[in-house]
Amino acid sequence: MTTAERSARLWLRAYPRRWRYAYGEDLVGTLLDLAGPGARTVRVRDGVSVVRAGWSLRWREHPPLLPWLGYRFFEMRLPARYRYWVMDDLLDRFYTARIAAISFVTVAALFVMLSAAVPSLEPVLIPDSWDLPVMLGLTVVLLAVLQPRVAPRRVWRRQISTWLPRELRPRSERWKADVELAQYRAALRADGEAGPAGGGAHV
């Protein structure tokens, strides 16, 4: 992979995961053509255009605030039109770290608001030492490192399907997903060759 291609793929990360999977190669080729032969990086103005378009797509597909809060904090089911957004969210490698960080910030904000509303609780909720924040921070890190796929697996089964993609399976079971997917595709091809009446393909 050339330096220019790495540069193009870096800009491309502004788009959602599934969009990159479906159309990424075409856009990389376009960016390299615009950069010209011998270029070491993508032109900045082209990269900025990609970022703007990618984040515009992400914004259009993002659920509204209230449904998003229900999904993020209570794993509530989102409407079907946000299915692909949910898939991208769950397959992101930083999903667990992001959830843990959001929970940490939310709890800290609640502590601050409660201590402001009830001053007598301030010594309990906001201690003078950094022991509690450090412990909570370490908990966030440990959850993200030790159980990176437990939460997304649970949410995937609730929101998407009982079948898990290889990215959400334990490493020792990822081969099963490849086998199951190959069998599914083979079954689809067999159904297509049989035709709608099951009488085989006609020439």
N, C-alpha and C positions, 0 to 999 in steps of 0.2 A: 504494500500500500504506500503510495507516494505521500509526500508532505501535503500537497494540494488536496488529495483525496481525504486525508485525515482532517484537514481544515474544513472541507465541505461537510463531512459527517458531524463535526462538532457543531457547526451552525444548524444542522438538520435536527439536532436534539430539541429544538424549540417546538417541533411538531409532536403530537401524541405518538406513542409507541406503535400502535397498529397502523397509523398512517405511514410511518417510516418503513414498516415492514412491507406495505403494499406498494408504495410509490417512491420510496427513498432512493432506489437506484436511479430512477429517471431524473430526479431532482439533482442528485449528485453529478450525473452526467451533464446536465444543463449548466450547473455552476462551474464545472471544469471547462466547458466550452466557452462560457463567458469570460473566464479567467484568461484563456488563451494558452497556446503551447509554451511550455517552459516555465509557467507561473508556479511559484512555490506555495502560494496561499490563494484562497478565494478573495475576490475584491470585497472590500469592507462594505460598500454600498449594497452589493448583492447579498452579503451575509445579513446585513441589517434588514433588508426586505424579507429574507427568509424568516428571521426571528419575529418580525412584525406579523407576517402571515400565520406563522405557527402559533403564536400566542393568541391571535385573534380566533383561530379555530378552537384552541383550548377554552377560551372564554365563552364562545358560543355553545360549546358542548357541556360546560360546567353546570351542575344543578344549582337552582336558586339557594339562597342562604338557609332558609328554614329546613327544607329537605336535606340539604348538605349537613347541617348540624345534627339532625336526627340520624343520618347515616354514619357520620363520623363518631359520634359519642355513644349512640345506642344501637348501632348496626341495623337501623331501620331500613326496610326495603325501599329502593328508589323506583320511580316509574320506569317502564320498559324503554322509553326513549333515551334514558341515561345508561343503558346497559353497557355500551362500549366504553363509556367513561369509567364505569366501575371496573371493567376488566383491565383497562390501562392502570387504574389506581392500584389494584390488587397485585398486578404483576410487576409493579415497580420494586426494585431491589431495596429501596429505602422506606418501604411502606411502614414496617414495624417501628423504625426509628422515628418516622414522622408522627405516627400516632402517639408514641411515648412522649415525644417532645411537646405535642399539642396538649396532651393530658397534664404534663408538668406545668406548662405555662398557665393552663386553665386553673389548676389547683392553686398556684401561686397568686393569680389574680383574685380568686375567691377569698384567699386568706387576707389579702390586702383590703378588699372591700369590707369583709367582716370586721376586721380590726378598726377600720374607719367608722363603721356604723356602731360598733360596740367597743369603745376604747378600753374597757376593762379586759377584753380578750387579747389585746395586742401582745402582752408578754408571752402568752401561750402560742398564738398563731405566728408571731414573728419574733423568734428568739434572737438574743443578742449575738450568739455565735453562728458560725456557718455550718455547724454540724448537720442540721436537718437539710438545708439545701444541697449540701454535698452528698448526703445519703440518697436523696431523691434523684439527683443527677446520676449517681452511680447506678441506681436502679434502672433508669432509662437506658443507660449504656448496656447494662447486662441483659435486659430484655431484648434489645435490638440485636445483640451478638449471639446470645444463646438460643433464642426462639424466634428467628427471623421470619419463619413461615407459618407458625401455628395460627396466629390471628387471621392472616389473609386466607388460609385454607378454610377456616370456619366461615368467614364472610362469603367466600366464593360459593360454598355449598348452599348458603342461604340465599344469596342474591342471583347466582348464575346457573349452576348445575352441580349435580353430585359428582360428575366426572371432573377430575382435576388435571390441568395441564402439567407438563413435566416441570415447569418452573416452580410449582407449588408443592411438589412431592419431595420426600426425603431422597437424598442422593442415591440410596440403594434401590429405590423403586422407580427412578426416572425412566429406565428402560421399558418398564411396563407401559408407560404412556406412549412411547414411540411405537410399541407393538400394537397397542389398541388403536392408535390413530391410523396405522398402516392397514389394519384389518377393516376399519371403518371405510377408508378410502377404497379399498378393494371391493367391499360390498356395494359401494356407490357405483363403481365402474361396472360391476356385474349387473346391477339393476338397470343401468343405462343400456348395456348391450342387449339385455333381454327385451327391452322395448316396453311400451305401456301395456301391451296385451300379453306380455310374457312369452311371446312366440319367437324371440330371437331377433336379431337385426336383419333388415331387408336391404338388399343392394338394388 
